Amino acid sequence: MYPLFGENFQVTAATTYPPTNSNENFFPTSTRPRLLVVDDQATNIQVLYQILSSDYQVLMATSGAQALALCASKQPDLVLLDLVMPEMDGYQVCQRLKADTATRDIPVIFITAQTDESAEEKGFDLGAVDFISKPINPRIVRARVKTHLMLKAQSDLLRSWAYLDGLTGVHNRRFFDERVAAEMGRAIRNQTALSLVMLDVDFFKRFNDHYGHQAGDDCLRRVAKTLKNSLMRAGDHIARYGGEEFVCLLPDTNFTGAMQLAETIRRDVISLQIEHAQSSVAPFVTVSLGVGCKPEKIHGSANSLISLADTQLYKAKEHGRHRIFGAELTE
């Protein structure tokens, strides 16, 4: 176990403490829930760490800016947020979290010494789920953290069902439409690249007509599984865009990287060797791919990126299929 805080201990935004005791009865996942404790006073963080670290992973932030950055990059399951902090107080942090589609579903519990009902009302109006009063009572903290983590786990499960394609098991169009808007906003703010790979199974109608719809469904499932295996990073996403069309959303990926991934996908799909006697380009199932990229310094929009990838996909199909066309946004 990590030793207790000494006098030379310093809290940093990247400080993480691995848990030591099992909590699997409460949270049936491969990793324990991740908490973010936000307080400008290290002694207050120490108290919460000692209460919670045996059951949870604990991240720490000493400012609102650090908290927002960690929520965006680490996606904690719950935030314990001090209300009174310099520069950016807890209200402002909560408001920013709830305004971002990528972090709005993270529950926030305010930690405060204030007993004013109007302060609690304001916090709830901004999206907080609970208040814990100082001085800290360990049993109350553990009970409320456990309760809100269980509620979040249930909510996440229901939300995941709403965002999944029932046939292939990958994300659906609804998920993609929301995620691409969020990722574009983040890419513009951070001046990072964002790429999109749109692909279509070649001559899929002929495949269905020849082999039957059950075989067609199995084909789409196998292609979707191959796409998932081709994506190497947790931040990358694949969705079924419609029919036999899929899309891969690639944050922090430049044009070269997206084209390389597209080529990997093209090779991986034909290597499945799914027989396709009615194809005009190969004896097996193939895909055509269009790549669109928003470079680091370009603003663009989600719609313009989708339109660009779709145009490139059309070119790939127009020039014989089973190939890749790509381009970058210029404004």
C-alpha positions, 0 to 999 in steps of 0.5 A, spaced: 500 500 500 502 507 498 505 510 505 501 515 508 502 522 506 509 525 509 511 532 510 514 532 503 508 529 499 506 534 494 499 533 490 500 533 482 494 533 477 497 526 475 497 523 482 494 516 482 493 511 487 492 504 486 487 500 490 488 495 495 482 491 497 477 488 493 470 491 491 468 486 486 461 485 490 459 492 489 462 493 482 462 487 477 468 490 472 475 489 470 477 495 474 475 499 480 471 505 480 476 511 479 474 517 483 477 524 482 478 529 489 478 536 487 481 541 493 486 546 493 488 544 500 492 538 500 490 536 507 483 535 505 485 531 499 489 527 504 483 525 509 479 523 503 484 519 500 485 515 507 477 514 507 477 511 500 483 509 497 482 502 499 476 501 495 477 505 489 482 508 484 483 516 487 486 521 482 487 528 485 487 535 482 488 542 486 485 547 482 479 547 477 483 547 471 487 541 473 480 538 474 477 539 468 483 536 464 483 530 468 476 529 467 477 530 459 483 525 459 481 520 465 474 520 465 473 518 472 466 515 475 465 520 480 468 527 482 468 529 489 469 537 488 471 542 493 466 548 493 471 554 495 477 554 491 481 560 488 481 562 480 475 557 479 470 555 484 466 548 485 460 551 481 464 553 475 468 547 475 461 543 475 458 548 470 463 546 465 463 539 466 456 539 465 456 543 459 461 538 455 458 532 452 464 528 454 464 529 461 456 531 463 455 524 465 460 524 471 456 525 477 459 531 482 459 531 489 460 537 492 464 537 499 463 544 503 463 547 510 457 551 508 450 550 510 446 555 506 440 552 503 441 557 497 448 554 496 445 547 495 440 549 491 445 552 486 449 546 486 443 542 484 441 547 479 448 546 476 447 538 476 451 536 482 448 529 485 449 530 492 453 535 498 457 532 503 459 537 509 465 538 512 468 536 517 468 529 513 464 523 516 468 517 513 462 513 514 457 518 510 462 519 505 463 511 503 456 510 503 454 516 499 460 515 494 458 507 493 450 509 492 452 514 487 457 510 483 452 504 483 447 509 480 452 511 475 453 504 473 446 503 472 445 509 468 451 507 464 449 500 462 442 503 460 446 508 456 450 503 452 444 499 450 441 506 447 448 507 443 449 500 441 447 497 434 443 491 435 446 487 429 453 488 430 454 490 437 458 496 435 456 503 436 450 506 432 449 512 428 446 516 434 452 515 438 456 517 432 452 524 431 453 526 438 461 523 439 463 527 433 460 533 435 464 533 442 470 531 439 470 536 433 469 541 439 475 538 443 479 538 437 478 545 435 479 548 442 486 544 443 488 545 436 489 537 435 487 533 429 481 529 428 480 524 422 474 520 420 474 513 416 468 512 412 467 505 409 462 501 405 462 493 404 462 493 396 456 490 392 453 488 399 446 488 395 449 483 391 451 479 397 445 479 400 441 477 394 446 471 392 447 468 399 441 471 403 440 476 409 442 471 414 449 470 411 449 478 410 448 479 417 453 475 419 458 478 414 456 485 417 458 482 424 464 479 422 466 486 418 464 490 425 469 485 429 475 486 424 474 494 425 474 493 432 480 489 432 483 494 427 482 500 432 488 500 437 486 506 442 481 506 447 479 513 444 478 511 437 470 509 436 467 505 430 459 506 429 455 503 424 453 509 420 447 505 416 446 499 412 453 496 410 456 503 412 461 504 418 465 510 420 471 510 425 472 516 429 479 518 430 481 523 435 488 526 435 490 522 428 493 526 422 492 525 415 497 520 414 495 516 421 488 515 418 490 513 411 495 508 414 489 505 419 484 505 413 489 501 409 490 496 415 482 495 415 482 494 407 487 488 408 484 486 414 477 485 411 479 481 405 483 477 409 477 474 412 476 471 405 468 471 406 466 468 399 463 473 394 461 470 388 457 476 385 463 481 387 466 485 381 473 486 384 475 480 388 472 473 390 471 475 397 468 481 401 472 487 400 471 495 402 471 501 399 474 507 404 474 515 404 478 518 409 477 526 411 482 529 416 481 536 420 488 538 421 491 541 427 490 549 425 484 548 421 477 549 425 472 546 420 466 543 423 463 536 424 458 536 418 464 539 413 468 533 416 463 528 415 461 531 408 469 530 406 469 523 408 463 521 404 466 525 398 472 521 398 468 514 399 464 516 393 471 517 389 473 510 392 467 507 389 467 511 383 474 509 381 473 501 382 472 500 389 476 496 394 481 502 395 482 508 399 481 516 397 482 521 402 483 529 403 484 534 408 479 540 410 482 546 408 478 551 412 
